[in-house]
Amino acid sequence: MSSAILTVDAVSKRYGGKLAVEAASLRLEPGKVTALLGPSGCGKSTLLRLIAGLDHPDAGTITLGDRILAGPGMFTPPETRGVGLVFQDFALFPHLSVFDNVAYGLRNASRSERRATALRNLDAVRLADRADAFPHMLSGGQQQRVALARALAPKPAALLLDEPFSGLDAHLKSEVRADLLATLRAAGAAALVVTHDSAEAMLMADNLVLMVAGRIVQTGAPRDCYRRPATPEAARLLGEISQLPCQVSDGVARTMFGDLPTPGLPDGPAQAAVRPEGASLGGPGVRAEVVAHGFGGAFHEIELDREGQRLRLRLATAPPPLGATVDVRLDPMHAAVFPMRG
């Protein structure tokens, strides 16, 4: 297993009376992309600013290798941290050419070294032929690649990207994401990408960090977080769920739409979170009525009702008609059960 390059340990930050980040811990590893996922206002950008050195943490430590970047009585300024940052709006200098933007952070190098490094990084993002252009002459995707080249030019040990695709049209995102991932992996830096888009996070990341209301609620591989969410909030972050009240007894959760195995869970009231792909039609199952359906392009989505409780599921084939009564079965691989809090 790779050793962590950058470690955040129990970091907290308050703004006035509001706790923006609470006891956050994470590890970034060389050559790996980590996605920090959470809703708007949950503290993702604040945590990014703390790692970059743009804000001081109130508690906890941030280390890069064996260097303490921030901690009790310690604070390393951003320019000497060895951490690169790509802002949400790319923050290119409009009065500088593409080449000069990339070379800006290399002022301590010789003229020949600056030129060679800047051109090498522009070539890595396939923009060497636009070195003399200015930012306003580039598309959004090209500007993002220039910002990435500029951040990578000083060879940072870690790279932070704040919502790097938020300003791009939907049809550009997949192409730009592929370019970004290829460049990041070739550079070998430890990368942290902040996003509120769950599909984007799972497609690009080796590891996920899920954040809700200033707290990190789960970390792990995308598949593990999706299939085994640690909390209902973590489950909702990674996609749509149907929430079903249930009762756990002897290792089985009994819901209105069927039973789910819950080994190790204590007896008592609980809540099941079922993904849209976590149920299928056909017997043997329980009977439910089709009360809504829609077309999602690659799938059909229907909503079932059973004694006032609702379940959404996705089908690859045409849905039954509205009002039809169907058999439905739950798939434990796409469902999780959580004890009721309090």
TORTI-814575 format. One line per 2 residues: number of its first residue (from 1); their letters; for each residue x, y, z of C-alpha. Coordinates in Angstrom, 1 decimal, always signed. Example, Ala and Ser with C-alpha at 12.3 -4.5 7.8 and 13.67 -1.06 7.14 Angstrom:
2
1	AS	+12.3 -4.5 +7.8; +13.7 -1.1 +7.1
This chain:
342
1	MS	+0.0 +0.0 +0.0; +1.3 +3.5 -0.9
3	SA	+2.2 +5.7 +2.0; +0.3 +9.0 +2.4
5	IL	+1.8 +12.1 +1.0; -0.6 +14.5 +2.7
7	TV	-2.4 +13.8 +5.9; -5.2 +15.9 +7.5
9	DA	-5.8 +14.9 +11.2; -8.8 +16.1 +13.2
11	VS	-8.8 +19.5 +11.6; -11.6 +22.0 +12.6
13	KR	-12.4 +25.6 +11.6; -14.9 +28.1 +12.9
15	YG	-16.1 +31.3 +11.3; -17.6 +33.3 +14.2
17	GK	-20.1 +31.0 +15.9; -20.4 +28.7 +12.9
19	LA	-18.4 +25.4 +12.9; -17.5 +25.0 +9.2
21	VE	-15.3 +22.0 +9.5; -15.3 +19.6 +12.4
23	AA	-12.5 +17.1 +13.2; -11.9 +16.3 +9.6
25	SL	-9.3 +13.6 +8.8; -8.2 +12.3 +5.4
27	RL	-5.2 +10.9 +3.6; -4.0 +11.6 +0.1
29	EP	-1.7 +9.1 -1.6; +0.8 +9.5 -4.5
31	GK	-0.6 +8.9 -7.9; -4.2 +8.6 -6.5
33	VT	-7.2 +10.8 -7.1; -9.4 +11.4 -4.1
35	AL	-12.8 +13.1 -4.5; -14.2 +15.2 -1.7
37	LG	-18.0 +15.0 -2.2; -20.7 +16.8 -0.4
39	PS	-23.6 +19.3 -0.9; -23.1 +23.0 -1.3
41	GC	-22.2 +24.7 +2.0; -21.0 +21.5 +3.7
43	GK	-17.4 +22.7 +4.3; -15.6 +21.2 +1.2
45	ST	-14.1 +24.4 +0.0; -13.2 +25.5 +3.5
47	LL	-11.3 +22.2 +4.0; -9.5 +22.8 +0.7
49	RL	-8.5 +26.3 +1.8; -7.1 +24.9 +5.0
51	IA	-5.0 +22.3 +3.2; -3.8 +25.0 +0.7
53	GL	-2.8 +27.4 +3.5; -5.3 +30.1 +2.6
55	DH	-6.9 +29.7 +6.1; -5.6 +28.7 +9.5
57	PD	-7.2 +25.7 +11.2; -8.4 +26.2 +14.7
59	AG	-7.5 +22.7 +15.7; -5.8 +19.6 +14.3
61	TI	-2.7 +19.1 +12.1; -1.9 +19.0 +8.4
63	TL	+1.3 +17.3 +7.3; +3.0 +16.8 +3.9
65	GD	+5.5 +13.9 +4.1; +7.3 +14.5 +7.4
67	RI	+6.7 +18.3 +7.3; +4.0 +19.9 +9.5
69	LA	+2.2 +22.4 +7.4; -0.3 +23.5 +10.0
71	GP	-0.8 +22.6 +13.7; -0.5 +24.1 +17.2
73	GM	+2.1 +26.9 +16.9; +2.9 +25.9 +13.3
75	FT	+1.8 +27.4 +10.0; +3.5 +27.2 +6.6
77	PP	+2.5 +29.8 +4.1; +0.8 +28.7 +0.8
79	ET	+3.8 +29.5 -1.4; +6.2 +27.2 +0.4
81	RG	+3.8 +24.3 +1.0; +4.5 +22.3 -2.1
83	VG	+0.7 +22.1 -2.7; -0.8 +23.2 -6.0
85	LV	-4.3 +24.7 -6.3; -6.7 +25.0 -9.2
87	FQ	-9.5 +27.4 -8.5; -13.1 +26.9 -9.5
89	DF	-12.9 +29.8 -12.0; -9.3 +28.8 -13.0
91	AL	-8.0 +32.3 -12.0; -5.8 +32.7 -15.0
93	FP	-4.1 +36.1 -15.4; -6.0 +37.7 -18.3
95	HL	-3.1 +40.0 -19.3; -0.6 +37.1 -19.6
97	SV	-0.2 +34.7 -22.4; -0.9 +31.0 -21.9
99	FD	+2.9 +30.4 -21.8; +3.4 +33.2 -19.2
101	NV	+0.5 +31.9 -17.1; +2.2 +28.5 -16.8
103	AY	+5.6 +29.9 -16.3; +4.4 +32.3 -13.6
105	GL	+5.2 +30.0 -10.7; +8.7 +29.2 -11.9
107	RN	+10.2 +32.6 -11.3; +13.1 +31.1 -9.3
109	AS	+14.2 +28.9 -12.3; +16.6 +30.1 -15.0
111	RS	+15.0 +31.5 -18.2; +15.8 +28.3 -20.2
113	ER	+14.4 +26.1 -17.4; +11.3 +28.1 -17.2
115	RA	+10.7 +27.9 -20.9; +11.4 +24.1 -21.1
117	TA	+9.2 +23.4 -18.1; +6.3 +25.6 -19.2
119	LR	+6.3 +24.1 -22.7; +6.6 +20.5 -21.4
121	NL	+3.5 +21.0 -19.2; +1.6 +22.7 -22.0
123	DA	+2.4 +19.7 -24.2; +1.1 +17.4 -21.5
125	VR	-2.3 +19.0 -21.7; -2.1 +19.3 -25.5
127	LA	-1.9 +23.1 -25.6; +1.7 +23.7 -26.7
129	DR	+0.4 +25.2 -29.9; -1.6 +27.8 -28.0
131	AD	+1.3 +29.1 -25.9; +1.1 +32.6 -27.4
133	AF	-2.7 +32.9 -27.0; -4.4 +34.8 -24.2
135	PH	-7.0 +33.2 -21.8; -10.0 +35.0 -23.4
137	ML	-9.1 +33.3 -26.7; -9.6 +29.8 -25.2
139	SG	-12.6 +27.6 -24.5; -13.6 +26.8 -21.0
141	GQ	-12.0 +23.3 -21.3; -8.8 +24.8 -22.6
143	QQ	-8.6 +27.3 -19.8; -9.0 +24.5 -17.3
145	RV	-6.1 +22.6 -18.9; -3.9 +25.8 -18.7
147	AL	-4.8 +26.2 -15.0; -3.9 +22.5 -14.5
149	AR	-0.6 +22.9 -16.4; +0.2 +26.0 -14.3
151	AL	-0.5 +24.2 -11.0; +1.6 +21.2 -12.1
153	AP	+4.6 +23.1 -13.4; +6.3 +23.5 -10.0
155	KP	+5.9 +19.8 -9.4; +3.7 +19.9 -6.3
157	AA	+3.5 +16.8 -4.1; -0.2 +17.4 -3.8
159	LL	-2.7 +19.1 -6.0; -6.1 +20.5 -5.0
161	LD	-8.9 +21.2 -7.5; -12.0 +23.1 -6.5
163	EP	-15.1 +22.1 -8.6; -12.9 +21.9 -11.8
165	FS	-15.9 +21.1 -14.1; -18.5 +23.4 -12.7
167	GL	-18.1 +26.0 -15.4; -18.2 +23.5 -18.4
169	DA	-21.0 +22.6 -20.6; -22.4 +19.1 -20.0
171	HL	-21.1 +17.8 -23.4; -17.5 +18.9 -22.6
173	KS	-17.3 +17.4 -19.1; -16.5 +13.8 -20.1
175	EV	-13.8 +14.9 -22.5; -12.2 +17.4 -20.1
177	RA	-12.4 +14.9 -17.2; -10.6 +12.2 -19.3
179	DL	-7.8 +14.7 -20.1; -7.6 +15.8 -16.5
181	LA	-7.3 +12.3 -15.2; -4.7 +11.3 -17.7
183	TL	-2.6 +14.3 -16.8; -3.0 +13.8 -13.0
185	RA	-2.0 +10.2 -13.2; +1.0 +10.9 -15.4
187	AG	+2.2 +13.6 -13.0; +2.0 +11.2 -10.0
189	AA	+0.8 +13.8 -7.6; -1.6 +13.2 -4.8
191	AL	-4.8 +14.9 -6.1; -7.9 +16.0 -4.2
193	VV	-10.9 +17.0 -6.3; -13.8 +18.8 -4.7
195	TH	-17.2 +18.2 -6.2; -20.9 +18.1 -5.4
197	DS	-21.6 +15.7 -8.4; -21.8 +12.1 -7.2
199	AE	-21.5 +10.5 -10.7; -18.5 +12.7 -11.4
201	AM	-16.9 +11.7 -8.1; -17.4 +8.0 -8.6
203	LM	-16.2 +8.0 -12.2; -12.9 +9.8 -11.5
205	AD	-11.8 +8.9 -8.0; -9.7 +6.1 -6.6
207	NL	-11.0 +7.1 -3.2; -14.0 +9.0 -1.9
209	VL	-14.3 +11.3 +1.1; -18.0 +12.0 +1.9
211	MV	-18.8 +15.2 +3.8; -22.0 +16.4 +5.4
213	AG	-22.5 +19.6 +7.6; -18.7 +20.0 +8.2
215	RI	-18.1 +16.4 +9.1; -16.6 +13.5 +7.1
217	VQ	-19.1 +10.7 +7.3; -17.3 +8.0 +5.2
219	TG	-14.1 +7.4 +3.2; -13.3 +4.5 +0.9
221	AP	-13.3 +3.2 -2.6; -16.3 +4.4 -4.7
223	RD	-17.8 +0.9 -5.1; -17.6 +0.3 -1.3
225	CY	-19.1 +3.6 -0.4; -22.0 +3.2 -2.9
227	RR	-22.8 -0.4 -1.9; -22.1 -0.1 +1.8
229	PA	-22.9 +3.4 +3.0; -22.0 +4.2 +6.6
231	TP	-25.0 +6.5 +7.2; -28.2 +7.4 +5.5
233	EA	-26.6 +10.8 +4.6; -23.7 +9.0 +2.9
235	AR	-26.2 +6.8 +1.0; -28.1 +10.0 -0.2
237	LL	-24.8 +11.7 -1.3; -24.1 +8.9 -3.8
239	GE	-27.5 +8.8 -5.5; -31.2 +8.4 -5.2
241	IS	-32.6 +6.1 -2.5; -36.0 +5.1 -1.3
243	QL	-36.3 +5.3 +2.5; -38.4 +2.5 +4.0
245	PC	-39.2 +2.2 +7.7; -38.6 -1.4 +9.0
247	QV	-38.3 -3.5 +12.0; -35.2 -5.6 +12.7
249	SD	-35.6 -9.0 +14.4; -33.1 -11.9 +14.6
251	GV	-30.9 -10.5 +11.9; -33.7 -9.7 +9.4
253	AR	-35.2 -6.3 +8.5; -38.8 -6.5 +7.5
255	TM	-40.0 -3.8 +5.2; -43.3 -3.3 +3.4
257	FG	-41.6 -4.4 +0.2; -39.8 -7.5 +1.5
259	DL	-37.1 -8.7 +3.9; -33.4 -7.7 +4.0
261	PT	-30.7 -9.6 +5.9; -29.1 -7.5 +8.7
263	PG	-26.5 -9.7 +10.4; -25.1 -8.0 +13.5
265	LP	-27.8 -5.3 +13.6; -29.6 -5.0 +17.0
267	DG	-33.3 -5.7 +17.1; -35.6 -2.7 +16.9
269	PA	-36.9 +0.0 +14.6; -34.7 +0.8 +11.6
271	QA	-34.6 +2.5 +8.2; -33.8 +0.8 +4.9
273	AV	-32.2 +2.7 +2.1; -32.8 +1.1 -1.3
275	RP	-31.2 +2.2 -4.6; -33.4 +2.4 -7.7
277	EG	-31.6 -0.7 -9.1; -32.1 -2.4 -5.7
279	AS	-35.4 -3.9 -6.6; -36.8 -5.9 -9.5
281	LG	-40.1 -7.0 -10.8; -41.3 -10.6 -10.9
283	GP	-42.1 -13.3 -8.4; -41.9 -14.6 -5.8
285	GV	-42.3 -11.2 -4.2; -44.8 -8.8 -2.6
287	RA	-47.6 -7.1 -4.5; -47.5 -3.4 -5.2
289	EV	-49.2 -0.9 -7.5; -47.5 +1.1 -10.2
291	VA	-48.4 +4.8 -9.5; -45.9 +6.7 -11.6
293	HG	-43.3 +6.2 -14.3; -40.9 +8.2 -16.5
295	FG	-38.3 +7.8 -19.2; -34.6 +8.4 -18.4
297	GA	-33.0 +7.7 -21.7; -31.1 +4.5 -20.8
299	FH	-33.7 +3.4 -18.4; -37.4 +3.7 -17.3
301	EI	-38.1 +4.7 -13.7; -41.3 +3.6 -12.0
303	EL	-42.7 +4.3 -8.5; -44.6 +1.6 -6.6
305	DR	-47.0 +2.0 -3.8; -47.8 -0.6 -1.1
307	EG	-50.1 +0.5 +1.7; -49.0 +4.1 +1.5
309	QR	-45.2 +3.4 +1.2; -43.3 +4.3 -2.0
311	LR	-40.4 +2.5 -3.8; -38.7 +3.7 -6.9
313	LR	-36.9 +1.4 -9.2; -35.3 +1.4 -12.7
315	LA	-36.0 -0.9 -15.6; -34.1 -1.5 -18.8
317	TA	-37.4 -2.6 -20.5; -40.7 -0.8 -21.0
319	PP	-42.6 -0.3 -17.7; -45.9 -1.8 -16.7
321	PL	-48.9 +0.5 -17.2; -50.0 +2.9 -14.5
323	GA	-52.4 +1.2 -12.1; -51.0 -2.3 -12.7
325	TV	-50.3 -4.6 -9.8; -46.9 -6.3 -9.9
327	DV	-44.6 -8.5 -7.9; -41.5 -6.8 -6.6
329	RL	-38.3 -8.2 -4.9; -35.6 -6.4 -3.0
331	DP	-31.9 -7.0 -3.8; -29.7 -6.9 -0.6
333	MH	-26.7 -5.9 -2.7; -28.2 -2.5 -3.4
335	AA	-29.8 -1.8 +0.0; -28.6 -0.8 +3.4
337	VF	-30.3 -0.8 +6.8; -29.6 +1.7 +9.6
339	PM	-30.9 +1.6 +13.2; -33.1 +4.5 +14.1
341	RG	-31.2 +7.2 +15.9; -32.2 +8.2 +19.4
